[in-house]
């Protein structure tokens, strides 16, 4: 089932999502690492190269981002130590919806907390 066409589609879907979210990720001083159809947004200014550097990530901020992503319909791994896998079966509309949800989650993390 894994034909050249499937791999080409997978790369296109991954490229499209990356292109849609990378500028917003980097504008916030965060890092997105992608290899093929796998990606992680690290809440750290430079790409981590080892486990000690991953532990330097802002885990609290990542947790708020993860919750906001869920609230916006995007189901990402719940840990900064995990990678998201992009399926080849995503439609262009679903890629746009995922990008919109991730961008909204990034904005929510940047917003000041509500006053009670």
N, C-alpha and C positions, 0 to 999 in steps of 0.2 A: 504493500500500500504506500510505502514511502518512495514515491517517484520523484524524478527531477522537478516536475511541476509542483509537487507538494512542498519540496524544499525551497523552490523559488517563491512560492506564495508565503511561506513561513518567514523568509527573509524580508519580503516586502511588508508584511504586517508588522514585523518587528521594527523595521526602519521607520515606518509611518508613525508608530507609537513613540518611538525614541525622538523623532524630529518634533513631534507635537509637545513633548514634555521637557526635553533637555534644556531649552532656554530658561524656562521657569525654575527648574531645579538649580541650575548653575547661577542664576540671578540671586538666589537665596543663599549662596555660599555652600551649597550641598554638592554632592557628587553622585552621578549616575554611572554605573558600570554595566556594560552590556556585552555579552558574547552570544552571537547568534540570537536565539529566541529566549535567552535568560537575561534578567536584569535585576538590579537592586539599586535603590536610592539610599545612599549612605548619608547620615546626618553628621557629616564631617566635611571640612573644606577641601581635603585632598584625598585621593583614592587610597583606601587602606591596602597595605601590602602584606600584613600579617595579623594574627589574632589580637595582639596587643593594641594595634592601631584600630581594629574594629571595636575594641572595648572603649576607645576614646570617643566613639559616636555618642551623640546626645540621645540617649535611649528614651528619656521622657518626651522629648519632642517627636521622636519617631512614633511613640505610642499614641500621641495625640493625632499625628498624621494618619496612622493606621486606622484609628477610630473614625476620623473624618472621611477617609477613603471608603470605609464600609458604609457610612451614612450616605455616601454619594454613589453607592452601587458597585464599587470596585473592591474585589476580594483579593487582597494581597497577603503574602505570608505574614504572620503576626510577630515575627522576630527580625531584628536587624541582622541576624546571623543566617537568614534564609534568602533564597533567590526566588523570584517570580518567573514562571514559565508562560510564555505566550503561545497559545494554540494557533495552528495554521488555519483552523476553521473559522476564525473571527471574520466577520464581514467588515467592510469599510465603515459601516454605520456603528458597529460595535467597537471598532478601534477608536472612532471619534468619541463615542460615549465613555470609553475607558479613559481617554486623554482628558476629557472634560471633568470626569470625576476626580482624577489625580490632581489636575490643576486646581479644582475647588478645594481639595484637601490641603494642598500646599497653601492656598490663601487662608483657609481656616486656621492653620497652625500659626500663620503670621498675625492673625487678628488678635487684638487684646482680649483677655478673658471677659465674659459678661459680668457686669456689676449686679450685685444682689441687693 
